[in-house]
Amino acid sequence: MRDIVFGYTYAPQRRVRDALVHMSEAPSSFGSDAEEVRYGYAQLDRIGTVLGGSWVQIARNPWLHAATFDWTTTLYPRAAAFLSHSGLGIESILKLGNGNSYQQQCLAELDTGTAKAVFASTELSTGTNVLDLGTEAHWHREDRTLSLHTPTAGAMKWMPNVAEDAVPKIVIVLARLIVDGNDEGVFPIACRVRGVDGLAQGVEVAALPNSRLSAPMDHAAFIFGDGFRVPTDALLGGSWAQFTPSGEFVCDLDDRGPRFKRASAALQSGRILYTGAAVAAARAAWTLSYRYARQRMIDGTLLADRDQAQRTFISTAAQLVAMSTMVNHARMQYSLRPADAASVALVTAAKPVVTDTAYQALIEVSQLCGAQGVLGENMFGDWAACIHGVQIAEGINNSLRVAVGRAPQLVASGAAAAGMDISRAQIPGLPAYLPWWHELLHVRERAVVDAAAIEVSLGGTAIGADSLAVDAYTVMAERLVADIFAAAVDQLDDPRARAIAENLVAVFVLERVSAAAGWFTATGNLTVARASELSSELAMRYTALIPHLGAIAGSFDIPPLSAPIDHDYLHQWPLRLGWQGRWS
């Protein structure tokens, strides 16, 4: 079962897990937001140290990097909030740099954590559609520098974590490159925004109010006024976008759209790293809830033995294992072909379905814990904040749904490459025979996507182009996840693990079909008899999995946590409240 959850990359996962467990410290200081921020930065430094002391080496190893995101979010969510240091900052320089001395010096500081990296794309008036960014970087031929400028209020950089004045920051700024008055498109530029002596000349920073739906961070807005310049070498254009010795700008790509796609490589890396971390946090929440349920007595019965709790645990486990296989598949495909349109589409498609499912599963299992679920020391709030942050970062989920859902229509019109259409994605290893209920997801996908390609809503509630695209995305993503899950399970050799996993696949697919029973019935794909069979099959699969909840928990491999309810909570709480020994 661990092979399903971790995708045959268990060795680096276990290495990072064990290293972070041995840090043996609280996930949070439980102080003010400002104290939490400083604690998170310090904890990030300690994590880098126990993993070998080199953030660059971590970032260069995709499986070690993924494991670092997963287990930092699971065990130390305060530090996880700042992992853009490696996932977006260092990754940007590694993927897009050309090795010049300026960039190497930046990497050296980031490698040891002397400075922290920040990625600044979003502006006050521009979010996911970064091609519309307003920040400008003007080329000065006479001294070979770039001066950055914030021309309007809407162009101020919005919410990067640069408010903490004690932490030097190297910021990867997405800006519109202006050369001799010509707009060359959006490029990343490595900028030393804050040093040990304070802000760089020409940079103004204003701290934003505290967050309430995401982890504490030193969020800020910042602008470039007069006097902020960086050398030409700060431009991250690799060997394909650079200035010649005579001062001419040359780029292998003619159009601004393709230029940005090439320049946004780190965004895709960060997207899949954070997506996997979100489902890792949800797996931890599931495990914590299950361990608590095995202690908590309600009316003389353990919570874990009550059938409604069991159904919740089984349903959410099926969802989380399914999303884990989606992440593993996307990570593998992206590591093999990072510049391939199909790999980028897969990563983009994975983020909304995985992070939204992870968040909902976390909320469901935390509610089983009642009042314990809302206490900070029991970690659910930290995990929820991390996942919610992922939902709105690296492309807000709704925008990504629209982009993926529109792809079939763009492909049909010849405006996009076929690889961008995930409805065309065939999963290697998918069993030749699929149960009839699984086939229904294929039937629905073909029908809805074909209709959406000609701007028709088939049995949905679309009221325009965006909602039509979201409807298409939903059926595409559910079919894709189901296929990836089934293909992963088909690789298992151990009979017991395979039986458990096959039941989990069945639960995941049957729940998706049941939720859309109205559509299937209205389109003639589900008869009354079949609907009754569907319900009976789902109940049977739930029942079959009850004895295996412990095995599922074991496959998530969550170590003992600092949360009081992960231990003998009737002993832990009196101990923590200073009443130990009061009752014997």
Secondary structure, 3 states (H helix, E strand, C coil): CHHHHHCCCHHHHHHHHHHHHCCCCCCCCCCCHHHHHHHHHHHHHHHHHHCCCCHHHHHHCHHHHHHHHHHHHHHCHHHHCCCHHHHHHHHHHHHHCCCCHHHHHHHHHHHHCCCEEEEECCECCECCCHHHCCCEEEEECCCCEEEEECCCHHHCEEEEECCCCCCCEEEEEEEEEEECCEEEEEEEEEEEEEECCEECCCEEEEECCCCCCCCCCCEEEEEECCCCEEEHHHECCCCCEEECCCCCEEECCCCHHHHHHHHCHHHHHHHHHHHHHHHHHHHHHHHHHHHHHCCCEECCEEHHHCHHHHHHHHHHHHHHHHHHHHHHHHHHHHHHCCCCHHHHHHHHHHHHHHHHHHHHHHHHHHHHCHHHHHCHHHCHHHHHHHHHHHHHCCCCHHHHHHHHHHHHHHHHCCCCCHHHCHHHCCCCCCCCCCCHHHHHHHHHHHHHHHHHHCCCCCCCCCCCHHHHHHHHHHHHHHHHHHHHHHHHHCCCCCHHHHHHHHHHHHHHHHHHHHHCHHHHHHCCCCCHHHHHHHHHHHHHHHHHHHHHHHHHHHHHCCCCCCCHHHCCHHHHHHHHCCCCCCCC
